[in-house]
């Protein structure tokens, strides 16, 4: 198998797994379905209670993503795919039979929390196949995160509410009126879990067999050979050693006019060696604050848009379409910003995104949905 094929397959496998991880965002489209189903077993269940899976999932992610990156470098991407994919399969299978709201929180948060052990594996693997296009391949992989809701919002709608029926049950809790579907819709939720289990299981198998590190350094350098051979900073004879796979490490002799010395700088030198060092650095806390400010409001929009839309009388089909449209723009944005990162400074791109988010939030606050309007 030639390197381009291996690289493209690894990229496809990474996208497939990130599609599963990105289905976290489909919660906004199925929240009323879930609340309607579990409410049949516990009348205290509301969408506001079920969304508490988010902080629980967040606690899992804090530990799983960094540790998953360590496991990927130590044992390879297939190992973390096996663990992350296994968690998804086990949790989805359990959700088919679970009726307790607390067990739902545990298994649903684990589906998208512990499984992030495999979040970095596709990205790291793709970097090794395409070392001179890291921003672009990162954007392509995490674009899968946005494709998940685009695909599965429609699947869930077809399985759970194929006729597009409106909620038939209304309950007032204080100043808030909650809307729920009747059993003709709610009882289809276990079937939704079965469908997701079958599809996601196949995608996990595909990822496992396609997500492979380059076996030799020569393979990893193949993609960048043309670019580097034209570089002015070429050294006539260099002996370098670099490990691109934990299983395969080779010393290679770089002969006349082949590769620039800069390519062989150790990536590990620019990375934080461990979490203890990170927690002591100001940069870590600055980045954490930036991430929190940048994403929190958008997360709330995503998780609650369908419930708010239902309160204003919009149909289930229309709101599903809105969610899918958002997924398309999310997908395009991830690939676009990833590609731009290769050409423009991070600070410039981040400030541009901040201004875009500010304009969008202002528009939402001025809309008729907002209590501030």
Residue pairs with C-beta under 8 A, 6 or more apart in sequence:
3 129
3 214
3 219
3 220
3 222
3 223
4 223
6 129
6 212
6 214
6 219
7 126
7 129
7 130
7 223
9 210
9 212
10 122
10 125
10 126
10 129
10 210
10 211
10 212
11 122
11 126
11 129
11 130
11 137
11 140
11 141
12 206
12 210
13 122
13 206
13 207
13 208
13 209
13 210
13 211
14 121
14 122
14 123
14 125
14 126
14 141
14 144
14 207
14 211
15 122
15 140
15 141
15 143
15 144
15 147
16 144
16 203
16 204
16 206
16 207
16 210
17 81
17 84
17 85
17 118
17 121
17 122
17 144
17 203
17 204
17 207
17 211
18 119
18 122
18 141
18 142
18 143
18 144
18 145
18 147
18 148
19 144
19 145
19 147
19 148
19 151
19 203
20 88
20 115
20 148
20 200
20 203
20 204
21 112
21 115
21 116
21 118
21 119
21 144
21 145
21 148
22 144
22 145
22 146
22 147
22 148
22 149
23 112
23 148
23 149
23 152
23 196
24 57
24 112
24 148
25 145
25 146
25 148
25 149
25 302
25 327
25 330
26 148
26 149
26 152
26 153
26 156
26 323
27 34
27 51
27 53
27 302
27 303
28 149
28 302
28 303
28 304
28 305
28 306
28 323
29 149
29 153
29 156
29 157
29 306
29 319
29 320
29 323
30 153
30 156
30 160
30 192
31 47
31 50
31 51
31 303
31 304
31 306
31 307
32 47
32 167
32 179
32 180
32 181
32 306
32 307
32 310
33 156
33 160
33 161
33 181
33 185
33 186
33 188
33 189
33 192
34 47
34 50
34 104
34 189
35 45
35 46
35 47
35 49
35 50
35 178
35 180
36 167
36 169
36 180
36 181
36 182
36 185
36 186
36 189
37 186
37 187
37 189
37 190
38 45
38 50
38 99
38 101
38 104
39 45
39 46
39 180
39 186
40 183
40 186
40 187
41 99
41 100
41 101
42 100
42 101
44 101
45 101
46 173
46 178
47 178
47 304
47 307
49 101
50 101
50 104
50 105
51 303
51 304
52 105
53 104
53 105
53 108
53 109
54 109
54 299
54 303
56 105
56 106
56 109
56 113
57 109
57 110
57 112
57 113
58 113
59 113
60 109
60 110
60 113
60 114
60 116
61 113
61 116
64 113
64 114
64 115
64 116
64 117
64 119
65 116
65 117
65 119
65 120
66 275
67 117
68 80
68 84
68 116
68 117
68 118
68 119
68 120
68 121
69 120
69 121
69 124
71 79
71 80
71 83
71 117
72 79
72 80
72 118
72 120
72 121
72 124
72 125
73 124
73 246
74 246
75 246
76 213
76 245
76 246
76 247
77 118
77 121
77 122
77 124
77 125
77 211
77 212
77 213
78 208
78 211
78 212
80 117
80 118
80 121
81 118
81 121
81 204
81 207
81 208
81 211
82 208
83 117
83 118
84 114
84 115
84 116
84 117
84 118
84 119
84 121
85 115
85 118
85 204
85 207
85 208
87 110
87 111
87 114
87 115
87 117
88 111
88 115
88 200
88 204
89 197
89 200
89 201
89 204
91 107
91 108
91 110
91 111
92 111
92 193
92 196
92 197
92 200
93 197
94 103
94 107
95 104
95 107
95 108
95 111
95 193
96 190
96 193
96 194
96 197
97 190
98 104
98 107
121 211
122 141
122 207
122 211
123 137
123 138
123 141
123 142
125 211
125 212
125 213
126 137
126 138
126 140
126 141
127 134
127 137
127 138
128 213
128 214
128 220
128 244
128 245
129 137
129 214
129 220
129 223
130 136
130 137
130 223
130 224
131 220
131 221
131 223
131 224
131 263
132 223
132 224
132 227
132 228
133 223
133 342
134 342
135 338
135 339
135 340
135 341
135 342
136 335
136 338
136 339
136 342
137 338
138 338
138 341
139 334
139 335
139 336
139 337
139 338
139 339
139 341
140 335
140 338
142 334
142 338
143 331
143 332
143 334
143 335
143 338
145 330
145 334
146 327
146 328
146 330
146 331
146 333
146 334
147 327
147 331
148 327
149 323
149 324
149 326
149 327
150 324
150 327
150 328
150 331
152 196
153 320
153 323
153 324
153 327
154 320
154 324
155 195
155 196
155 199
156 192
157 164
157 316
157 317
157 320
159 188
159 191
159 192
159 195
160 185
160 188
160 189
160 191
160 192
161 181
161 185
161 188
161 316
164 315
164 316
164 317
165 181
165 184
165 185
165 316
166 315
166 316
167 179
167 180
167 181
167 310
168 180
168 181
168 182
169 179
169 180
169 181
169 182
170 177
170 178
170 179
170 180
171 177
171 178
171 180
172 178
177 311
179 307
179 310
179 311
180 186
213 244
213 245
213 246
213 247
213 248
214 220
214 244
214 245
214 248
215 245
215 247
215 248
216 244
216 245
216 248
216 250
217 242
217 244
217 249
217 250
217 252
218 250
218 252
220 244
221 228
221 259
221 263
224 263
225 258
225 259
228 234
228 258
228 259
228 260
228 263
229 257
229 258
231 260
233 260
233 261
233 262
234 257
234 258
234 259
234 260
235 254
235 260
235 261
236 256
236 257
237 254
237 255
237 256
238 254
238 259
238 261
238 264
239 251
239 253
239 254
240 252
240 254
240 261
240 264
241 249
241 250
241 251
241 252
242 264
242 266
243 249
272 278
272 281
272 284
278 284
290 350
294 353
294 354
294 357
297 357
297 361
298 357
301 364
302 326
305 319
305 322
305 323
306 316
306 319
306 323
308 369
309 318
309 319
309 322
310 316
310 319
312 369
337 349
337 353
340 349
341 349
364 370
365 372
365 373
366 372
366 373
367 373
